[in-house]
Amino acid sequence: MKPKKFYISIIALLLISIVLTACSGNGRAPSKDDETLIVTSFYPMYIFTSNIAKGIEGVRVTNMTEPQTGCLHDYQLVPADLKTLEKADIFVINGAGMESFMDKVISQLPDLTVIEASKNMNLIQDEAGEDNPHAWVSVSGAIEEVQNIADALIKADPTNKEAYEKNSRMYIEKLENLKSKMVDALKDVKIRDIVTFHEAFPYFAQEFDLNIVSVVEREPGSEPSAGELAGIIRDIKEKGVKVLFAEPQYSPKAADSIALQTGAKVYILDPVVTGPEDASPDSYEKAMEKNLEVLIEALK
Ligand SMILES: [Zn+2]
C-alpha cells in the first residue's frame, strides 16, 4: 500500500505545481504559450501591423473591432473588447484622440503595452486646436505610422527584431512607390478645390496639394443642419467647386442633395477605415490605387 500512496502524493504535488505555474505571471490571462498576441484597435492599424508581423512564427495579429466599424471617434468599448485586450501582449492604436476609450483601457489593464502609431508625428490641427487623427489617409502618414509601429514592436518584442525590420522595410518600400506614383499622376490636375465628408482628408489633401473648401459632415452619421447645408452650398457656388467626395462608409444623401443644388459631381474617396473580414495585406495600396483612379477622373 505504501508505494501506491507515495505515487498518489507525487501526482498530487505535480498537479499542484502545474496549477501554480499556470496561475503565476503577470496577472492577466496569458495568450497561448509562447505566442505574442498583438491586438489592433481598428482596420487601418490592423492592415499596417499585419504587414509588419507577416509570417513571423509565434506572433499573431488580431483586430479588436469588426472590420466594418470605421473610425472610432465615438466608439464605446464593449465587454468583448476588454476580454480580447486581456489576452493581448501588445495593443496597437492610432492615437491622436482616435481611441477616446483609452483611459478605460489603461485603468483596467495598466500592464498592457500600448503602441501609438501617430506618436511624435506632425499632426494637423482643426479650428478648435484639436489634433486631426486621420494621419494614415496620406501615404506619407501611413509610412510614418508603419515605421512607428515597427520601431515600437521591436522594443516590445526584441526577439523578432530582424523580421519586423525586414517586413517593415519591404512594406514601406511599396508605400513609397505608391506615393511617388500618386504624386506624379496628380501633379498636373486642373481642379484643386474639393469638398469632402467628415474630417478624414486633410492629410491626403496636403500630400496632393488639394484645397478642402468645405467639410460636409463632421461626425459620422450626423447629417448637416439646414443652415450648415446652406453655408456649404454658398461656399461651393462662390468658389466654383466642381467635385464632392463622399465616402463609402457614409450615406451619400447630403452629397447628392448638394450636388443637385450646385451642379458639382459626387465621387467616392475611401479613407481606408473599413474592409473585408479577410483583408489582404495589400488592402491599403489597393484602396489608394482606387482613390487615384477616382481623383484623376474627377480633377482632370
Ligand atoms: Zn474619422
Residues whose N, C-alpha, C, O or C-beta is under 5 A from the ligand:
A	BS01	ZN	C71 A200
